[in-house]
Amino acid sequence: MLEYEFMRSAFAAAGAAAVLAGAVGYFLVLRGQTFAGHALSHVGFTGATGAALFGLSPLAGLIAFSAFAGLVMGLIGEKLAERDVAIGMTLSLALGLGLLFLHFYTSAASQATALLFGNVLGVDATALKTLLGLAAASLIALAWIARPLTFASLQAELAEAKGLPMRGLSVGFLVIVAVAVAESAQIVGVLLVFALMVGPAAASRNLTRSVATGVALAASLALGEAWGGLTLSYYTDWPASFWISALSGLVYFASLARGLGGSSLCRGGVVGRGVFRRRALVDRLVNRPFAELAVGDRFVATHGFDIADVERVAAAAAGFDPEIQASGLSSANAFLDAVSRLGWASLWLASVVATRFPGVGVLPLSSSVETRAAPLPGQTMTLALLVRERHDEGRRVTLEARATDSHGDLAMSATLELVAPLEKAVFRDAEAPRAPHEKGARARRLLEMARRLPALRTAVVHPVDEASLAGAVEAHKLGLIQAVLVGPEAKIRRAAEAAGVDLAGFEIVAVEHSHAGADAAVALAREGKVEALMKGALHTDELMHAVLRADSGLRTARRLSHVFAVDAPNYARPLFITDAAINIYPTLMEKRDIVQNAIDLAHALGVVAPRVAILSAVETVSPDIRSTIDAAALCKMADRGQITGARLDGPLAFDNAVSPEAARTKGIVSDVAGRADILVAPDLEAGNMIAKQLQYLADAELAGIVLGARVPIMLTSRSDGVKARLASCALALLMKRAALG
């Protein structure tokens, strides 16, 4: 077969045209512009017949007219609906002109037949060189614009908002499409261009959702179909265009059957169903750590919505206000419609991001969600996530999300900033991934959040033992603090030698003893030379005496208080305990400041509206127990705006503050009971015992910080290890940067 020159030319021409058609066709399908390829082929036919009428090369006319039409379509039609109208009008005009040219030049019937149905076996050397050159140039141009074109195709609104030249991309792409159409027409004819350009691309989209893989697969399928068609044509003596079209149809329907038969797996993600419904257990649930994420990676999920989904969203919304459930409003049609419009997108997106892409271990930082429509029962929605940006520093990733309905109309768009998982995690039980509740998981996330921020210049007071010095040095190395060591220099250096720590590059403020060190550190803070204090190997009262001194301390209008951030493996949410170190028997007004300080810390750590449980021994108000009176008063102060930024309830006993079952058993209807974020102890004794019991009996990890002063104070225990000191540094850093805005 290949011993014939005309067959070698045919294979070369068909190969070049097919690769170009497959690659270009993929973006046509991705952008929903398949009609453009169909229209440009007809316009090209008009240009070819017109060129023949005036004695010019039909191929030149085909290319010129197609390219000009693509330019016009891109310029006129900026939005999808406008493009469709522009394409339709251009097509009608072109077909009319083609008929007119054929009317005046009826002797060109054989040329017309070749243009309509293709004549790949008639490609001569000159035409072959032209086809190869145009294909190479077009592929280079397509590669040049592929990345912004993908972004504009998947997220048109966001791309325009980010300043991408949308009109220029549209014009450039349609010109490339025109060249691909002209090349394909030489192989299968203008009437069958759709089969070579759109068929392989559509099949590729059924088999993979990764753009890079999809383009390569579409080009490969088109190449296989073109060469396969030529081979079958040689041995059967049937037209090559027929065989190419037939193979294209067979491949497409086979891919469609594959897509209907199960989920499409690809590098970009999984096409699954039933995100809201309780899923059957799968063999594995695998996250995507930062090392496996690349710009352009895609994840696609589908879900068929029904009325049960709407009710689930409504139930979640009603859970924020017990009065909604008590009134029966949660089942009203107006309520269901309102919350489904507002809530479905965020819930679905959160589910996919937390479990699938990137999955368990992700730390969301910020999100912006725009919901345009709510899904109707029985409607299938498609959610596509795209990795837009990837930064090595802090493992930060920007995702862009887009949800469309079964008609392809945009229902939701979103942008998410997040910290991707560090390590690969595989879960056999997809329903209950355990990683978020493993010991130390929240502490690791806390450090990840803090390490993205500029280091906090910190005076480390009297670090003359191995534990306090090693913790400060490690925090310095991790970029959490810029340590200024304040204390007797000889003792500091002996501690460094014992701990194997190199103090080269560290600033040391030499003083004689611990009292002088506390005074010097406070003076540095007053002068603005440090942004935080860190307790070393001295007693708490030594440091706090200098901090609280009226004339030279760090007091503000707010009462100083201590907060423990608790990482309790068996508790489903971050937990804060206050006050366990500073205020022994606080008054009501002192408790007001204690509560507000804890709320401010929760805000700095991303807990937008923390639930605050005011603890006592019982959950009812009793005049014989002062803490119950204080709790009731604090809740009323929150109602009057004297405490802001949180939801308060009390008095609550410890069990019904943290256990939903205990709260239900005692008949407590509360938004706080059973899921408290902040536990406010009645006094220091109770707070300290709660924290230490969690640490030693419940395997919790603690990190302490003092708030209410001019600067945050890391008040660690002398028995704390390096991990606890690092966590305290992270708390101080996040708190200080949040205060600075």
N, C-alpha and C positions, 0 to 999 in steps of 0.2 A: 504493500500500500504506500509506504513512504518512499518507494523508489521513484515515484512520479513527482516531478517538480511542482505541479499544481496542487498535489495533496500536501506537500511540505508547506507551501505558501498558505494553504487553507488552514492547516493546523496552527501555524504561527499567528495568522490573523485572528482565528477563532480564540486562541489562547489569550492574546492581548485584550481583545474585546470582552471576553468573559470575565477575566480578572477585574478589569475596570468596572464592568457592569455589576458584578457581585458586590464590590466594595461600595460603589456609589448607591446601589440599590438598598444596601443595609440602612444608610442614612435616610433614604427616601421613606422607607418603612418606619424608621424611628421617628421621623418628623411628621408622619401622616401625610406625605405628599406624593403618594404613588400615582395619583391622577396626573401629576405634573409630568412624570415620565411618559405616561400614555399620550398626553397632549403634545409634548415636544416631538414625539415620533411622527405624529401627523403633520405638525408644522414642518418638520424636516422633509417629509415627502413633498410638501408644496415647494420648498426651496429647491429640491432636486429636480422636480419637473420644470420649474421656472428656469433653472440654469440650463437644462437640456433645450428648452425652447429658444434660448438665446445663444446656443452653441457653446456653452461652458460645461465644465466637468460637473456631472450630477453629484459626485461626492463632495466637491467644494460647496455647491449650493446647499446640500443637506447639512453640512457642518455650519455654514454661515447662518442659514435661516434658523437652525435650532439654537445656536448660541445667542443670536439676537433676540429670539423669543424668550429664552431663559433670562436674559438681561431685563427685558420688559416685565416679565412676571415678577422678578425679584424687586424691581423698582416700584411697581404698582401695588403689589400685594404685600403689605407689611405684617398684617395679622393673618391668622389661619383662615378666617372666614373671608377676608378680603382677597387672599391668595386664590381661594377656590373660585371666586367670581372672576378674578383677573384671568385665571387659566381657562375658564369656560369661554369667556369672550374671545380670548386669543385663539383658542381652538376653533371656534365657529368661523372666525375670519379666515384662518389658514385653510380650512377645508374648502371654503368657498373659492379661494384663490387657486387651490390645487385643481379643482374641477374646471375652473376657467382655463388654466394652462393646458390641461389635457384636451379640452375642447379645441383649442387652437393648434395642438400638436399631436394629432392622433397617430402619426407615424412612429411615435415613441412608445408604442404599446409594449414591446419587449423590455425596454428599459423600465417602464412602469411596473411590469410584472416582477422584475428583479428587485426593484426597490420595495414593492409591497411584500414579497415573500422571501427575499434574501437570495444571494448568489455567492456564497462563500467560496465555491469552487472556481469562480471566475476572477478572483482577486489577482491582479498582476503585480509585478515587482514594484512599480511606482506607488500603487495604492497600498501595498504592504508596508513600505517605508513610512508612508503618511500615517497609517493606522498605528504602527509601532511607536512612532514619535509622539503622536497625540496621546496615546495611552500612557506613555511614560510621563509626559508633562502633566497630564491630568492626575495621575496617582501621586506625584510629588506635591501638586497643589492641594489635593485632598488631605494628604498627610500633614501639610502645613496648617490647615484650618481644623483638623479633626478634633482637637481638644476643646477649643471654644465652641465649635459646632455641636459637639456632644452636650456641653453645658447648656447652650441655647436651646437645644432640642428637648432636653429633659426638664429644664427649669427656666422657661422663657422669661417669666416675670422677674425672677432673681437675677438672671443674666443681664437683663436690661437695667435693673437697679444698680448693678455693679459696674455699669458703663461699657458693656460689650457692644461693639458696632453691629447691632442686629440686622440693619438693612444691608450693610456691606457683606455680612456672612451669608445672608439669603441670596443676594445677587451672585456672589462668588460661587456658592454651591450650585445654584441653578445653571450657571454657565458650565460648570463641570458636568452636571447632569446632561446638558445638551450635547457635549462632546461624547459622553458615554452612549447616549441614544444614537448618535450618528454612527458610532462604531458598531453598536449592536445591530443596527439596521442592515449593515453589510452582511451580517451573519444569518439573521433570522427574518429580516424584512421589518418594515415599520409596523405591520399589523401584529407581529409576534414579539416585539421588543419587550412587552410587559412580561412575557414568559422568562426571558433571560435576565432581566433586571430585577424584577420583583419576586419571582418564584424562589430563587435560591435565598434571597434575603429574608423572605417571610419564613421559609423553612428554618433558617438559622435562628430567627427570633423565637421559633417554637422550641428550639433545642437548647439555647443558652441565653442568659440575660446579661452576660458580660459583654460590654461593647467591643473591647479589643478582640476577644475570642469570636464574637459574632461577626465582625468584619472579615476576619481571616476565614471563618467557616463559610460565609456567603461567597467569598471569592473562590474558595476551593470547590464548593458545590457547583458554581457556575462553570468553572474550568472543566470539571468532570463531566457535566452535562454537555458542554460544547464538544469536547473531544469524543465523548461517547456517542453523541449524535452523528458526528462525522464518520466514525468507524462503522456504525450501523448503516449509515447511508451508503458507504462504499460497498458493503456486503449485500445489501438488499436492493440497491438501486432506487430507494425511495428518497424523497427530498430531505436534506439535512435539517432544514428548518422544522420539519414535522417531528423528526426524532428528538431534536433539542427541546422542543416544546413539550413533547410527550414525557421525556425524562424529567423535565422541570416539574410537570404536574404530579408525576409519581412520587418524586422526592418530597414535594410539598405535602401531599396527603399522607405520606408515611410519617413525616415529622408531626403532622397534626394528630395522627393516631398516637404517636409517642407522647405528645404533650397531654392528650386526654387520658392516657393510661396511668399517669403518675406525676409526681413532682419533678420539675426540672431542676437538676443540680448543676451548679456552675461555681466558678471561683467567686463570683460576686455575691452568691447567696443561694437561698432556697425559695422556690415558689410554693408556699404552703397554704392551707386553709384552716379556718377555725381558730383564729387567734384569741377570740373572746371566749369560745366554748372550752370546756374542760377537755383537753386533748387526751387521746390514748397514749400510753407510755411508749416512747420511741427508744430505739437501741442506744442512741447517743445524742447528747446536746453539746455542741462544741462552740466555744466562743472564738472570737477573732482578735488575738492580741495585736498590739501596735505593730510588731514586726511583720505581720501578715497583711496589713492594710496599706493600700497604695491609692494615690489620687486616681479617680476614675472608677474604682471598684464600686460595684452596685449590688444591692440586695432588693429583691422583689418578693412581696407577700400578697396573697389574695385572701379575701374573706367574703363569704356570702352572708349578708346581714339578715336577721329576722327579728321579729318583735321581741324575742327574749333578749337580744342584744340591747335594744332600746331600754328594756326594763332593768337590765344590769347597770347601765350607765345611770339611769334615774336612781337606782338604789344606792349607788356610790355617792351621788350628789346629795341624796337625802340623809346620808350618814353624817354629814357635817352639821346638821341641825335637827336635834331630836323632835322639835315641834313639828317639822314637816311630816315625819312618820306618824306622830300622834294625831295629826289633823287629817290624815288620809290623802293629803295633797299629792303624795308621791305617785299615786296611781292615776291622777287626773291627766286627761289628754293634753291640756295646755302645758302642764309641767313636763310630761314626757317629751313633747315636741321641743320645748325650750332647751332642756338639758341635753337631749340627743344632738341638737344642732351645735351646742357649745362643747360637749364633752367627749364625743366619740373619737375624734381625731387624736386628742391628747392621750387618751387611754390606750388606744391602739398603738400609737407611736411609742409611748413609754414601754409597753409590753414588748415590742419588737426590739427596741434599743437595749433594754435590760436583759433580754434572754437570747437574742439571736444575732444582732449586728450592732455593735461589736459583741454584746452579750455580757455574761456574768463577769464582774470585775470592773465594769465601766463606771466612770464618775462624771455624771452630767454637771456642766458648769452653768450653762445658760441655754435658753431656748426661746424662739419666737414662732408662734403658730398662728396662721391665718386660716380660719375655717370659712368656706364659702357656701357649703351646702351640707345637708345631712343625708345619710344613706336611707333609702326607702326599704322597707321589709321586702325581701326577695331579691334585692339588688346585690350584685357582686362588685366589690371595690378592690382596687389595686393600689398598694402602697409601695413606692419605689424610693430607696435611699441611695444617695450618691456621696462618695467621699470627695469633697471639694478641695479641702486643704489638709495638709499633714505637716506637723512641725516636730522635729526631734526633741526640742527642748520642752520638757514636761509632758511628752507623749500627747500633745494636743491635736485634736482632729476636729474638723468642721464637716458636719453632715448636712446635706440638703435633702429634704423629704418632699414627696409629691404624691398625693392620693387622687386617683381619678375613678369615675364611675364606669359603668359598663359601656357607656357611649363615648368614653374618652374625655369627658368634660372634667375640668379641674374642680375638685371638691375641697382640697386642703393643700397648703404649702407651708413648709416650716424650715427653719435653720437651727441647728443645734451645735453648740460648742461643748466638747467633752474631753475627758482624759481617757484614752483607750486602755484596756487591760494590759498589764505587764506580761503575764504568763499565760500559756495555753491551759485551758481547763476543759476537761471532758467529763460530762455527767451522764451516768447510766440512767438515772431517774430524772427525766426531763421535767417532772412536775415539782420536784423539790430540790433544786440546786442548793447545796449547803454552804458554798463559799462566802456569801454575804454575812453569815453568822459564825464563821470560824474565829477562834480567838486571835485578836490582833488585826482582824480585817479592817475595822473602822480606823484603828490607829494608823494603818498603812495608807488608807485613803486620806486621812488627815494630813499626813506628811506629804503626800502627793499634791494636795491642794496648796500647802504652804510653800513648797519648793518652787512654785511658779512665780513667787513674789520676791521683790528685792529683800535682801537680808536685813534683819533688824539689829541695829547697833545696840549692843547690850552690855551693861556693866555686870560682870559676874563677881559677886561679893564673897570674898574669903574662900576661894577654891583651893584649899590647902590639903585636901585628901584626894585619894585616887578617884573615888566615885564622882565627886562634884566636878573635878577638873576634866576627867575623861568625858563626862556628859557634855560639858561646855565645848570642848575641843571637837567632839564628833558633830555637834550641832553647827559649829563653825565650818567644818569641812563640807557638810551637806548644804551649806548656803542658807540655813535658817537664821543664823545670827552672825553678826560680826563682833566677836567676843573682845571685850576690854577687861582684863583680869585685874581685880582690885584687891590687894591684900599684901601681907608680908612677902616680898619677892623671894627671899631665901626658902621659905616654906613652900611657896608655889612651885619653885624649881625642884625641890626635893620630891614633891608629889608627882611632878611630871616625870622625873627620873624613875620613880617607883612604878608609875603606870606605863612607862615606855612611850611617853608622848614628847614630840618635838615641838618646842615653843617658838621656833624661828618664825618671825613674821607677826607674832602676837604682841599687842600693846599691853604693857603692864604698868598699872598705877600703884606704886609702892607706898604702903602705909605700915604702921607698927603693929596693929592688932585688929581684931574683928570689929570692935566698936568704931574705930577710926575708918575701917573699910566701909561700914554701913553709911557713915556720915559722908565719906568721899563719893560713894556711888550715888547717894541722894543728891549731892551737890552737882554732880555731872548731869543728872536728869533735869534738875531745875534750870541749869544753864543751856539745856538743849543739846548737849554733847553726846548723850545716849538716849535711846528711845524706849528702853525697857531695863528692868532689873532682874537678876537671876540669883536666887539664894544658893550659897555654897555651904561650906562646913561651919555654919554658925547657927545659934539658936534663932528661932523665928522671932521671939520678942526683941532680940537685939536689932534685927533688921527693921521690924515694924516700929520700934521706938523712934528710929531716925525718920522713917517715912511719915509718921503721924505727928511729928513735932510741929507745933502750931506756927512758929516763926520761920522755920527752914525746911519743913517737910514737903510732902507731895500731895497734901490734902486738896480736895475739890469740894464743891457743894454736895456731892454724892457721898454717902457712907461707903467706906471700903468694905468689901466682902470677898469671901473665897468661894470658888466654884470648882468642883471636881467634874471633869469629863470622864464618863465611865464607858468602857467598851466591855459590855456584858454579853458573852456569846449566846446566852439563852434568851436574850431580850431582843425583840424585833426592831427596835429603833434606837438611835443615839440617846444617851441618858446623861443628865446633868444633876448633880446633887449640891445643894447650898444650904446653909453655910456650915462648913465642917472644920474651920481653922481660925477664924478671926473673931466673930461676934459670939460671945458666950451665951448670954441671955438677951437677945435683941428685943427691943420694944416694937410696937406696931409700926411706927414711922421708920425705924431702922429696917424692919422687914420689907417695907415698901421699896427701899433702895436695894436691898438684897435681891428681891424678885426682879427688879428692873435691870440690875447688873447681869443676872443670869439670862434674861431675855435678850439683852444686847449681845451677849456671847453667842447664844443660839443663832441669832440673825447673822452674825459674822461667819458662822459655819454653814450657812445656807438653809437653816430651818426657818422658813418664812413666818409661820404663825405657830409657835410652839405651844404645846399644852402644858400648863403649869398646875401641878397638884400640891396644894397646901396641906402638909401632913399633920396628923395628930394620932392619938390612940384610937379614936372613934370617928365615924363619918357623920355624926349629928352634933349640933351645937349644944354645948353644955356650959352653964355658968360656972361649974366647978372645975372646968379644964380651960385654962386661959388660952391655950393654943387654938381651941375651937372658935373662941370669940375672935381672935386675931385672924383666923382663916376666913371667917364670914366677912369681917371688915375689909380684908384685902380684896376679896371678890367684888364687894360693892365699890371699892376704890377703882377697880378696873372698869366697872360699869360707868363710873363718873369720869373716866379719862385720867385718873391720877397714876395709873399703871397702863402702859400702852404696848401694843405689838404682840399680844399673846391672848390665849384663852385660859382663864383661871377657873378652878373649882376647888372647894374645900369647905369644911374639913373632910379629908379622905384618909382612911387608914392605909398603911403601906400595901396591903394585899389588894384592895380594890382600886388603888392607884395604878398598879402595874398589871393586874390580871383581869381580862374581860370576863372570865368565868366567875371570879369572886364578885365583881361588880353586878353581874346579872343575878347571882344567887341572893345578893342583899337588896335587889330591886333598885339599884342606883341607875337612874337615867341621866347620863352626862356625856358630853363630848370629850371630857378629859379622862374619866374613870376607865381604867383598864389599858390606857395607851398614853400615859403621861410621858412627856419629854423632859420636864424639869421637876425634880422633887425638892420642895422647900421644907427643910427640917424645922421643928419648933425651936431648937436650940443647938448649940455646938455639940453637946454630948450626943444627942440623937443623930445628928448629921455625920459625925465622925464614926460612930458605931455602924451606921448603915453602910457607909463607904468601905470601911475596913472589913465588914462581914462579906460584902460582895467580892472584895478582893481576895480574901483568904478562903471563903467557903464556896463561892460561885465562879471562881477562876476569872474574875473580871480584872481589867487593867485600868489604872487610874492615871490621870494627868491633872495637876492642880494649877490654878492661876488666881491671883488677887486682882480684883477690878475696883474701879471707883477712884483710883489715884490718877495723877497726871500721866503716868505711864503704867502699862501692865507689869505685874510682878510675878515671876515664876517662882512659886513657893513650894519647892519640892521637899519631900522628906529625906532625911539622911539615909534612910534605908532604900530609897528608890534607886533603881538601876538606870542604865543609859537609855533604855527605851522610854521609860516614864519621863525622863528629863527632855528627850527629844520631842515627845508629844506635848509637853508643857511649852516648849519653845514654839512649836507649831501653833498652839492656841494663841500665844502672845502675838505672834506675827500676823495671824489672820485677824485678830481683834484690832491691832494697831492700824493695819492697812484699811480695814473696814471703817474705822473711825476717821481716817484721813480722806475717805471717799473714793 
